């Protein structure tokens, strides 16, 4: 009886039982290329699998090698989960070398995934190269979490921090785990891993892409591709002891585990900051009567939204949306020096700043004469403070002092997408794979706004200058001053104040003021075609036989000449099938009838799959475009509106 109790206790405290039989997950036989039985390639593949098996005890849990010579050379690798022992790794690799031969007997390229390891081989070089397909996605339950917004906030933070930790490990495993309290009694566990041969940039790109596919509203899930994998569960699915202190762990590795106290302290920290907001509000009302009532209302707005309650619980939103002191921002921007000015938008000027801790920021300064900017300011606080997605620019906080109204954002060192697309000296930096990745990232960001965030949000001003690029050229949608919130049961609205940018506006919005989620789909389609062609839609018709980019694209595509559209800088790097698919999707998005345009969820699926059938698009119609010579300047009087009002936001790098 005592022995039985001991076994039960050991199982409860260390639920990962090392098994010599790996748990199969999925496999892919990429049979575009096959080899003949008893061929030289088969002999090389078998020799490679034997070599991988014999190296299964490597402490790193990773090994890549080749067998044979060109043209029959075979490339192969294995990757074991970073928390497992060398004996478990060896058992998984040994099993996989036999299993993959049976599952993919004559395929020149194949991959197989298990709970404990992955193994792959190919007739092409796969070392130090990000391979994002094929993929394997699964979640454990169709049941959603009980507090989706709180869960998404904490899970999103944890997943990104775990991925960052995995990517920062050098000279060993690109592997990290994390855990965070979702409630007082419930923890969430996460794991992220890249093949160690990837560069920091490529690992980051792979993991960011993987996080985007992860079903974070579910009770657990995972996403696998040949180069990286990520997973979260409500139970410790990895070996807790090994994950905390692996034999080869260094001081840097020990920092990979996310502090569990983060979420536990968030409520206390949030309460303190909300109290501080309350005190600041009292001080402004009682000791600074000279402050105008508009600024007081804005401070009320910040206080209201930073201490918001989710399902009866204070989440401490102020932790992710702090209140900056004016003297801090003066010091960071050298008193808003012209040397630090990044650009000028309808809202006001934008400045680069550096905080005392070295963190770079971008500061939007509301023009004191801009009534329209005040509307944008309120909109950004209400919307962006609630939104958390890696393809949306992050609002770090705001400042309301001495009649200043300032918004503080994360700094995007590569500036905006239009700088790269429409500048011949910069466009060469965006090869096809980067552009395709940018297209998919923008699509995921819009999908989040339309369907996955707590609010249904219509951006209304999606364009190349409102897509910022981070250090790794990952896209982040910005400028939510024109955005509008829709209730769940509402799909469209009409306004007599048309805002946005010509070339990206759908015809029903430009001519009748009707906007919906399909308005953003149209804007995305126009932007997608710009990314492929390197040409601006809102100026293209001046020098291309009077036709817009959309019309010209449709005519060439319908004649089977879609590749004639491509930016010539992309010719050496492009994948013709991906380019043509993107043009096809772009044309579907800019259909004249909103009902004919796909939803963003369909767009994301179409971009990720090569097997989804695409309907034939009709010719785009946009008669209003030809009547406009130049976009109108934004009005500075918020009380006077015109059907042709356009807001311009040409912001330089920030």
Buried (B, 14 or more C-beta within 10 A) or exposed (E): EEEEEEEEEEEEEBEBEEEEEBEBBBBBBBEEEBBEEEEBBBBBBBBBBEBBBEBBEBEBBBBBBBBBEEEBBBBBBBBBBBBBBBEBBBBBBBBBBEBBBEBBEBBBBBBBBBBBBBBBBBBEEBBEBBBBEBBBBBBBEEEEBEBBBBBBBBBBBBBBBBBBBBBBBEEBBBBBBBBBBBBEEEBBBBBBBBBBBBEBEBBBBBBBBBBBBBBBBBBBBBBBBBBBBBBBBBEBBBBBEBBBEBEEBEEEBEEBBBEEEBBEBBBEBBBBBBEBBEEBBEEBBEEEEEBEEEBBEBBEBBBEBBBBEBEEEBBBBBBBBBBBEEEBBBBBBBEBEEEBBBBBBBBBBBBBBBBEEEEBBBBBBBBEEBEBBBBBBBBBBBBBBBBBBBBBBBBBBBBBBEEBBBBBBBBBEBBBBBBBBBEEEBBEEBEBBBBBBBBBBBBBBBBBBBEBBEBBBBBBBBBBBBBBBBEBBBBBBBBBBBBBBBEEEEEBEEBEEBBBBBBBBBBBBBBEBBBBBBBBBBBBBBBBBBBBBBBBBBBBBEEEEEBBBBBBBBEBBBEEEBBEBBBEBBEEEBEEEBBBBBBBBBBBBBBBEBEBBBBBBBBBBBBBEEEEEEEEBBEBBBEBBEEBEEBBEBBEEEEEBEEEBBBBBBBBBB
